[in-house]
Amino acid sequence: MCGIIGVTSSSNVQNSIISSLRRLEYRGYDSSGLATISNNKLNLCRAEGKINNLTSKLEEIPLEGSIGIGHTRWATHGNISVDNAHPHVSGKVAIVHNGIIENYQKIKDELISKGRNFTSQTDSEVIAHLFDQEFSKNISKKIATQNVLKILEGAYAFVVLNLNEPDTLIAARNASPLAIGKGEILNSVGSDAIALAGIAKQIIFLEDGDFAILNKEEVQIYDLEGNKTQREVKSNSLDPTIISKGNHRHFMQKEIYEQPETISHTISEMYNGDGQMSEKLSQIIKENPNSITILAAGTSYYAGLIGKYWIESLSKIPVNVEIASEFRYRKPFIDPKGLVITISQSGESIDTLMAMRHAQEFGVKSVAIINSIGSTIDRESNYSLYTRAGAEIAVASTKAFTAQLIVLLSICIAFSETKNKNTNEIKLIKSNLFKIPGAVAKALSTENKIIEIASNIVKSRSCLYLGRGPLYPLALEGALKLKEVSYIHAEGFSAGEMKHGPIALIEEGLPVISLLANDHHSVKTVSNLREALARGAKLIIFADEGAENNIDFAHEILRLPFLHESISPIITSIPIQLLAYHTAVAKGTDVDQPKNLAKSVTVE
């Protein structure tokens, strides 16, 4: 979850590292730090909280040096403090680390018995002590690194700075992402391509077990056995200026408003200009699976649940949607003639990655729905379908979610066309697919109404979200969004399940947000809402145009563009996102960087 960066150059690196850390702050913002080497001295600056606290310190005492490492932390081991902030220093060595060292306590106890002193509560500090210990033996950098890696167990991506090698960085990865950046006058290493935007024209993604030794002129990559190896070099086309809010107050708002464009990009990835499915989509359909297993976490999991409704009802293929962190631990049955679909915005979520790897052990083909080209899940999948949503900086996912839905709906359409299932309905859905960007743009015009609704629920202790059919998983997603950014407790339920327990939660004035589609469920959903109203609920209905009209009993009604009932979850996502956003703004929370969260979850 943490963000790491290392730069070796011929000029001062402080500003480059700080710029990279700002682009990595979505990975964690509990603390940050920077270490450089200059004049035969190891320089260190660390601060609790966000990057701005670090830069304030650096304004008073800048760090000189043409080589350095930086870190932004999401706390796992040890509380939030300067002492637990990275970089960690031992003797002449400084390190930054992302991941969890599972055997750190055993290593720490052994090091303490040898007289080493620890200054933090983190698992990461053992890496610094191990390298300092190995470097004191006067062995090569390569052998020292191999010796350390043989000891470490768990997930890690780290960068090492050694005072005795003042122009060299050492980097290694196992189950946590790490990339090498190659520039004209410098080389670098960082958590992802975003970290290296603007400083690296080329990028190399390390594989598990790889380690690299680099200076400003060259990069040497080795596998775990110490054999020199080559990894694919890719261009890094990311422009650092895209990491900008533009005219918007927050990244979350900007990314909500980017959805008409991003959805268009996603559709273009799935279909050619003449409306024919893309070659990638065609290849996947040829697998002709007996069943599909979808693996995902968080918002991506809810996207998968919506996809299940689509694929089962329209394509007639059984679908099982699994929480990635649970999947490999419950010894699941894997259909050898099935297909695994892995959904991940970052392509680096450790739970999702490990679940995918577990499924692949059974010989099942895997499809990745991802936003990050070149990520680990992308590289290890048999097929990849890119959402093309662009960089998503806000921790709460918005545009990546709707882009995932577009891909899942496209998969559903493709399977249905191939199997000649629901032919007329599929033709109708497909024709309306290309109208979604315009409908989403219209849904965005409801923002003023959403602001009014948000102002009325901002003081609530709790909210309920209700939906039926594919709008039920969207109710789950709506509740998650509100929790993530406003810190208001919220739960999503199937409207039909409300009377089986959740109705006990309803009290006078409790906001109940109901998602009402123009489908065969609507009459029953309205009955469920009357039950809530009778118990004092404050009813807020987001309804398709053409949905059940007998809803004038609700306190607030928001009508949304209607294309087809299968498309309703995509359109209804917009007010769901806007409501969470404006409630958070009204409450004064940190919208883009909510407490305790991080964008890319790379630890179990």
C-alpha positions in Angstrom: 0.0 0.0 0.0 2.8 2.4 0.7 4.5 4.4 -2.1 8.2 4.2 -2.7 10.6 6.0 -5.0 14.4 6.1 -5.6 16.3 8.3 -7.9 20.0 8.4 -8.9 21.1 11.3 -11.0 23.8 13.8 -11.8 21.8 16.7 -10.1 19.9 17.3 -6.9 17.0 14.8 -6.6 14.9 16.3 -3.8 12.3 17.9 -6.0 12.0 14.9 -8.3 11.4 12.6 -5.3 8.9 15.0 -3.7 7.0 15.2 -7.0 6.9 11.5 -7.3 5.7 11.1 -3.7 2.8 13.5 -4.4 1.7 11.3 -7.2 2.0 8.3 -4.9 0.2 9.8 -1.9 -3.0 7.9 -2.9 -1.1 4.8 -1.7 -0.9 6.1 1.9 -0.7 9.3 3.8 0.0 8.4 7.4 3.6 9.8 7.2 6.3 10.4 4.6 10.1 10.8 4.4 13.2 11.3 2.3 16.8 10.3 2.5 19.7 11.5 0.4 23.5 11.2 0.3 25.8 14.3 0.0 29.3 15.1 1.2 29.7 11.6 2.5 26.7 12.0 4.8 23.4 10.3 5.0 20.6 13.0 5.2 17.2 12.2 6.6 13.9 14.1 6.8 10.6 12.5 8.0 7.2 13.9 9.0 3.9 12.5 10.3 0.9 13.1 8.1 0.7 14.2 4.5 3.4 15.2 2.1 2.8 18.9 2.8 4.2 18.3 6.3 7.3 16.9 4.9 7.8 19.7 2.4 7.4 22.3 5.2 10.3 20.7 7.0 12.4 20.6 3.7 11.7 24.3 3.1 13.6 25.0 6.4 16.4 22.5 5.8 16.6 21.2 2.2 18.4 17.9 1.5 21.2 18.0 -1.0 22.3 15.0 -3.0 22.2 13.4 -6.4 20.8 10.2 -5.1 17.9 9.6 -2.7 14.9 7.5 -1.7 11.4 8.6 -0.6 8.3 7.0 1.0 4.7 7.7 1.8 3.2 5.4 4.4 0.0 3.5 5.0 0.6 2.1 8.5 0.5 -1.7 9.1 3.0 -2.4 11.9 3.4 0.4 14.4 1.3 3.5 15.1 1.5 6.7 13.1 4.6 8.6 14.2 7.8 10.1 13.0 9.7 7.1 14.5 7.7 4.7 12.4 8.0 6.8 9.2 10.3 5.7 6.4 13.1 5.8 5.4 14.6 3.6 8.2 18.3 3.9 8.9 20.7 1.4 10.3 24.4 2.4 10.3 25.2 3.5 6.8 22.1 2.1 5.2 18.6 3.7 4.6 15.6 1.8 3.2 12.0 2.3 2.1 9.6 -0.6 2.0 6.1 -1.5 0.9 4.7 -4.8 2.0 4.7 -7.0 5.1 7.7 -9.0 6.3 6.0 -12.0 7.9 9.0 -13.3 9.8 10.2 -9.9 11.0 9.8 -10.7 14.7 12.1 -13.7 14.4 14.6 -11.6 12.5 14.3 -8.8 14.9 14.9 -11.0 17.9 18.0 -12.5 16.3 19.4 -9.0 15.4 18.7 -7.7 19.0 20.6 -10.7 20.4 23.6 -9.5 18.3 23.5 -6.1 19.8 21.4 -4.2 17.3 19.1 -1.5 18.4 15.7 -0.7 16.9 14.1 2.7 16.9 10.7 1.9 15.4 7.8 -0.6 15.8 7.8 -1.5 12.1 8.5 -4.7 10.4 10.4 -2.8 7.7 13.3 -1.7 9.9 14.7 -5.3 9.9 15.6 -4.8 6.2 17.9 -1.9 7.0 19.7 -3.8 9.7 20.1 -6.9 7.5 21.6 -4.9 4.7 23.9 -3.0 7.1 25.0 -6.3 8.5 25.7 -7.8 5.1 27.5 -4.7 3.8 29.9 -4.9 6.8 31.2 -8.2 5.5 32.9 -6.5 2.5 31.0 -8.7 0.0 29.6 -7.6 -3.3 26.3 -5.8 -3.5 24.9 -8.7 -5.4 25.8 -11.3 -2.9 24.7 -9.1 0.0 21.3 -8.6 -1.6 20.9 -12.3 -2.2 21.8 -13.1 1.4 19.1 -10.7 2.6 16.4 -12.0 0.3 17.0 -15.5 1.4 16.1 -14.5 4.9 13.0 -12.4 4.2 9.5 -14.0 4.1 6.4 -12.2 2.9 5.5 -9.4 0.5 8.0 -6.7 -0.2 9.1 -4.0 -2.6 12.1 -2.0 -1.2 14.9 0.4 -2.2 18.2 0.5 -0.4 20.6 3.5 -0.1 24.2 2.7 1.1 26.6 5.5 2.2 29.5 3.4 1.0 28.0 3.2 -2.5 26.9 6.8 -2.9 25.8 6.5 -6.5 24.0 3.2 -6.4 20.5 2.0 -5.5 19.4 -1.6 -4.8 15.8 -2.6 -5.4 13.9 -5.8 -5.0 10.3 -7.1 -5.2 8.2 -10.1 -4.1 4.4 -9.9 -4.4 4.5 -6.1 -4.2 4.7 -3.9 -7.4 8.0 -2.3 -8.3 9.2 -0.7 -11.6 12.5 0.6 -12.9 12.5 3.9 -14.7 15.1 4.8 -17.4 15.7 8.4 -18.2 18.2 10.5 -20.2 20.2 11.7 -17.3 19.0 9.6 -14.4 17.6 6.2 -13.5 14.9 5.6 -11.0 12.7 3.0 -9.2 9.1 3.4 -8.0 5.9 1.7 -7.0 4.2 2.2 -10.3 4.3 4.1 -13.6 2.6 7.1 -12.1 5.5 7.5 -9.7 7.9 7.6 -12.6 5.8 9.9 -14.8 7.9 12.8 -16.0 11.3 11.4 -14.9 11.4 8.1 -16.9 10.7 7.7 -20.6 11.1 3.9 -20.4 9.8 1.6 -17.7 10.7 -2.0 -16.7 8.3 -3.9 -14.4 10.2 -6.3 -12.1 8.9 -9.8 -11.6 8.6 -11.6 -8.3 12.0 -12.5 -7.0 13.8 -10.0 -9.1 16.3 -7.5 -7.7 18.1 -4.6 -9.4 21.3 -2.7 -8.9 21.2 0.7 -10.6 23.1 4.0 -10.9 22.5 7.0 -13.1 24.1 5.3 -16.1 23.0 1.7 -16.0 20.5 -0.8 -14.6 21.3 -4.5 -13.9 18.5 -6.9 -13.1 18.9 -10.3 -11.5 16.6 -13.2 -10.6 16.5 -14.7 -7.2 19.3 -17.1 -8.0 21.5 -14.2 -9.0 21.4 -14.7 -12.7 21.4 -11.6 -14.9 18.1 -11.3 -16.6 16.3 -9.1 -19.1 12.8 -7.8 -18.6 10.6 -6.1 -21.2 11.2 -2.4 -21.6 8.1 -0.4 -22.2 7.5 3.3 -23.0 6.2 5.4 -20.1 3.6 7.6 -21.8 2.1 9.0 -18.6 2.2 12.8 -18.4 2.6 14.1 -14.9 0.3 17.0 -15.7 -2.6 14.5 -15.8 -2.3 14.3 -12.0 -4.2 17.6 -11.7 -7.6 18.5 -10.5 -8.2 21.0 -13.3 -11.1 23.3 -12.5 -12.6 20.8 -10.0 -12.4 21.1 -6.2 -11.3 17.5 -5.7 -10.0 14.6 -7.8 -13.1 12.6 -7.0 -15.3 15.3 -8.5 -13.1 15.5 -11.6 -13.1 11.8 -12.0 -16.9 11.6 -11.7 -17.2 14.2 -14.4 -14.7 12.4 -16.7 -17.0 9.4 -17.0 -18.7 10.3 -20.4 -15.3 10.4 -21.9 -13.8 7.4 -20.1 -16.8 5.3 -20.9 -16.4 6.2 -24.6 -12.7 5.1 -24.4 -13.8 1.8 -22.8 -16.4 1.1 -25.5 -13.8 1.8 -28.2 -11.6 -0.8 -26.5 -14.4 -3.4 -26.7 -15.7 -2.6 -30.2 -14.3 -1.5 -33.5 -15.6 1.5 -35.4 -18.1 -0.7 -37.2 -19.6 -2.1 -34.0 -17.8 -5.4 -34.3 -16.3 -6.8 -31.1 -12.5 -6.3 -30.7 -10.0 -9.1 -31.4 -9.3 -9.5 -27.7 -13.0 -9.9 -26.9 -13.3 -12.4 -29.8 -10.4 -14.5 -28.4 -12.1 -14.7 -25.0 -15.4 -15.8 -26.4 -13.7 -18.7 -28.2 -12.8 -20.2 -24.8 -16.6 -21.2 -24.6 -16.5 -21.8 -20.8 -19.0 -23.9 -18.9 -18.9 -21.4 -16.1 -17.3 -18.2 -15.0 -15.7 -17.3 -11.7 -15.2 -13.6 -11.0 -12.5 -12.6 -8.5 -12.4 -9.1 -7.1 -12.3 -6.9 -3.9 -14.1 -3.8 -2.8 -15.8 -1.7 -5.5 -14.5 -4.2 -8.2 -16.4 -7.0 -6.3 -19.7 -5.1 -6.6 -19.0 -4.6 -10.3 -18.6 -8.4 -10.5 -21.9 -9.0 -8.8 -23.7 -6.7 -11.4 -21.8 -8.7 -14.1 -23.2 -11.9 -12.7 -26.8 -10.7 -13.1 -26.1 -9.8 -16.7 -24.2 -12.9 -17.8 -26.5 -15.4 -16.1 -29.7 -13.8 -17.3 -28.7 -13.0 -20.8 -25.8 -15.3 -21.8 -27.1 -18.3 -19.7 -23.6 -19.0 -18.3 -23.4 -19.8 -14.5 -21.3 -17.2 -12.7 -19.8 -17.3 -9.2 -18.5 -14.0 -7.8 -15.8 -14.4 -5.1 -14.3 -12.0 -2.6 -10.6 -12.4 -3.5 -9.3 -12.4 0.0 -11.5 -15.4 0.9 -11.2 -17.4 -2.4 -8.0 -19.3 -2.0 -8.3 -20.0 1.6 -11.6 -21.9 1.5 -10.4 -24.6 -0.9 -12.9 -23.8 -3.7 -14.0 -26.0 -6.5 -12.5 -24.9 -9.7 -14.3 -25.9 -12.9 -11.5 -27.1 -15.3 -13.7 -26.0 -18.2 -14.5 -22.7 -16.7 -13.1 -19.2 -17.1 -11.7 -16.9 -14.4 -12.3 -13.1 -14.7 -10.2 -11.0 -12.4 -11.2 -7.4 -11.8 -8.7 -4.9 -10.5 -8.3 -1.1 -11.1 -4.6 -1.2 -10.2 -3.8 -4.7 -11.4 -1.7 -5.0 -8.2 -4.2 -5.7 -5.5 -2.5 -8.5 -3.6 -5.7 -10.4 -2.6 -6.9 -10.4 -6.2 -3.5 -11.3 -7.6 -3.1 -14.3 -5.2 -6.7 -15.5 -5.9 -6.0 -15.4 -9.6 -2.7 -17.3 -9.2 -4.5 -19.9 -7.1 -7.1 -20.4 -9.8 -4.4 -20.7 -12.5 -2.9 -23.6 -10.6 -5.8 -25.7 -11.8 -5.1 -24.8 -15.4 -8.0 -22.4 -15.8 -7.7 -19.6 -18.3 -7.8 -16.1 -16.8 -9.1 -12.8 -18.1 -8.1 -9.5 -16.4 -10.3 -6.5 -16.4 -7.8 -3.8 -15.5 -7.0 -0.1 -15.9 -3.2 -0.4 -15.4 -1.4 -1.7 -18.5 1.8 -3.6 -17.6 0.6 -4.3 -14.0 1.3 -7.8 -12.5 -2.3 -9.0 -13.1 -2.1 -7.8 -16.7 1.2 -9.6 -17.3 0.1 -12.9 -15.6 -3.3 -13.2 -17.2 -4.0 -15.2 -20.3 -6.1 -12.3 -21.7 -6.5 -8.6 -20.6 -9.3 -6.2 -21.3 -8.3 -2.6 -20.5 -10.8 -0.2 -19.2 -8.9 2.8 -20.5 -10.2 5.0 -17.7 -7.0 6.9 -17.2 -5.3 7.7 -13.9 -7.7 7.6 -11.0 -6.2 9.5 -8.1 -9.1 9.8 -5.6 -9.0 6.8 -3.2 -12.8 6.2 -3.7 -13.2 4.6 -7.2 -15.7 6.2 -9.6 -14.8 6.2 -13.2 -12.9 2.9 -12.9 -16.1 1.3 -11.6 -18.3 2.3 -14.5 -15.6 1.4 -17.0 -15.5 -2.1 -15.4 -19.2 -2.3 -15.9 -18.9 -1.5 -19.5 -16.4 -4.3 -20.0 -18.6 -6.8 -18.2 -21.6 -5.8 -20.2 -19.6 -6.1 -23.4 -18.5 -9.6 -22.3 -22.1 -10.5 -21.7 -23.2 -9.2 -25.1 -20.3 -11.0 -26.8 -21.2 -14.4 -25.2 -24.9 -13.9 -25.9 -24.2 -13.1 -29.6 -22.0 -16.1 -30.0 -24.5 -18.5 -28.3 -27.5 -16.9 -30.1 -29.1 -16.2 -26.7 -31.8 -13.5 -26.3 -30.9 -12.2 -29.8 -33.4 -9.4 -30.1 -32.8 -8.1 -26.6 -29.0 -8.3 -27.0 -29.3 -6.3 -30.2 -31.3 -3.6 -28.3 -28.7 -3.5 -25.5 -25.8 -3.3 -27.9 -27.4 -0.4 -29.8 -28.0 1.4 -26.6 -24.5 0.7 -25.3 -23.1 3.4 -27.6 -25.6 5.9 -26.1 -24.3 5.5 -22.6 -21.8 8.4 -22.6 -24.7 10.8 -23.5 -27.0 9.4 -20.8 -24.2 9.7 -18.2 -23.7 13.3 -19.2 -27.4 13.9 -18.6 -27.2 12.2 -15.2 -24.4 14.5 -14.2 -26.8 17.4 -14.7 -28.6 16.3 -11.6 -25.8 17.5 -9.4 -27.6 20.5 -8.0 -30.5 18.3 -6.8 -27.9 15.9 -5.3 -26.3 18.8 -3.4 -29.7 19.5 -1.8 -30.2 15.8 -0.8 -26.7 15.7 0.6 -27.3 18.7 2.8 -30.3 16.9 4.3 -28.4 13.6 5.1 -25.1 15.0 6.2 -26.1 14.9 9.9 -27.4 11.4 9.8 -25.8 8.7 11.8 -26.7 6.0 9.3 -28.3 5.4 5.9 -29.8 2.4 4.1 -29.5 1.7 0.4 -32.1 -0.5 -1.3 -32.2 -2.1 -4.8 -33.4 -5.2 -6.6 -31.9 -7.2 -9.5 -28.6 -5.6 -10.7 -29.4 -2.5 -8.7 -29.0 -4.5 -5.5 -25.1 -4.7 -5.9 -25.2 -1.1 -6.8 -26.9 -0.4 -3.5 -24.0 -2.2 -1.8 -21.6 0.0 -3.8 -23.6 3.2 -2.9 -23.3 2.3 0.8 -19.6 1.7 0.5 -19.0 5.0 -1.2 -20.8 6.9 1.5 -18.9 5.1 4.2 -15.6 5.7 2.4 -15.7 9.4 2.0 -18.2 10.8 4.5 -17.7 8.3 7.4 -21.5 7.9 7.8 -22.5 4.3 8.5 -24.4 2.9 5.6 -25.6 -0.5 4.5 -27.0 -1.9 1.3 -29.8 -4.5 1.1 -32.0 -6.1 -1.4 -35.3 -4.3 -1.1 -37.1 -7.7 -0.8 -34.9 -8.6 2.2 -35.6 -5.5 4.2 -38.5 -7.1 6.0 -36.3 -10.1 6.9 -34.3 -8.1 9.5 -33.0 -4.7 8.3 -36.4 -3.1 8.8 -35.6 -3.2 12.5 -33.1 -0.5 11.9 -35.6 2.0 10.6 -36.4 4.9 12.9 -37.9 8.3 12.4 -35.9 10.3 9.8 -33.5 7.5 8.8 -32.5 8.2 5.1 -33.4 5.3 2.9 -32.0 5.7 -0.6 -33.8 3.4 -3.1 -32.7 2.6 -6.6 -35.7 2.0 -8.8 -35.3 0.5 -12.3 -37.8 0.5 -15.1 -38.2 -3.3 -14.9 -40.5 -6.0 -13.6 -39.2 -5.5 -10.0 -40.4 -1.9 -9.6 -43.9 -2.6 -8.3 -42.6 -4.9 -5.6 -39.8 -2.4 -4.7 -42.4 0.3 -4.3 -44.3 -1.9 -1.8 -41.1 -2.4 0.2 -40.6 1.4 0.3 -44.1 2.0 1.6 -43.2 -0.4 4.4 -40.2 1.7 5.2 -42.2 4.9 5.0 -44.7 3.5 7.5 -41.9 3.2 10.0 -40.6 6.8 9.7 -38.0 6.5 7.0 -37.0 9.5 4.9 -37.3 8.1 1.4 -35.0 9.2 -1.4 -35.6 7.5 -4.8 -33.3 7.5 -7.8 -35.6 6.2 -10.5 -35.3 5.5 -14.2 -37.5 7.6 -16.5 -40.5 5.4 -17.1 -40.2 3.5 -13.9 -43.2 3.0 -11.6 -44.9 6.4 -11.4 -46.8 5.8 -8.1 -43.9 7.1 -5.9 -45.0 10.6 -5.1 -45.1 9.5 -1.4 -41.2 9.8 -1.4 -39.5 12.8 0.2 -37.1 13.2 -2.8 -37.4 11.8 -6.3 -34.6 12.0 -8.9 -35.4 10.9 -12.4 -32.6 9.5 -14.5 -32.2 8.9 -18.3 -33.3 5.4 -19.3 -31.8 3.3 -22.1 -32.4 -0.3 -21.1 -32.9 -2.0 -17.7 -29.5 -3.8 -18.1 -27.8 -0.4 -18.5 -29.6 1.2 -15.5 -26.8 0.3 -13.0 -24.3 2.3 -15.1 -26.5 5.4 -15.3 -27.6 5.1 -11.6 -23.9 5.0 -10.5 -23.6 8.7 -11.2 -26.0 10.1 -8.6 -24.7 7.4 -6.2 -21.2 8.8 -6.6 -22.3 12.4 -6.5 -24.3 11.8 -3.3 -21.3 10.4 -1.5 -19.1 13.1 -2.8 -21.3 16.1 -1.8 -22.2 14.5 1.6 -18.5 14.3 2.3 -17.9 17.9 1.1 -20.8 19.1 3.3 -19.4 17.2 6.3 -15.8 18.6 5.6 -14.0 15.3 5.3 -10.9 14.7 3.3 -12.7 13.5 0.1 -9.7 12.4 -1.9 -7.7 10.8 0.9 -10.2 9.4 3.4 -8.8 8.3 6.8 -7.3 4.8 7.1 -7.7 4.0 3.4 -5.3 3.7 0.5 -5.9 3.3 -3.3 -3.9 0.2 -4.1 -4.1 -2.6 -1.5 -0.8 -4.5 -1.9 -0.7 -6.2 1.5 -2.9 -9.1 2.9 
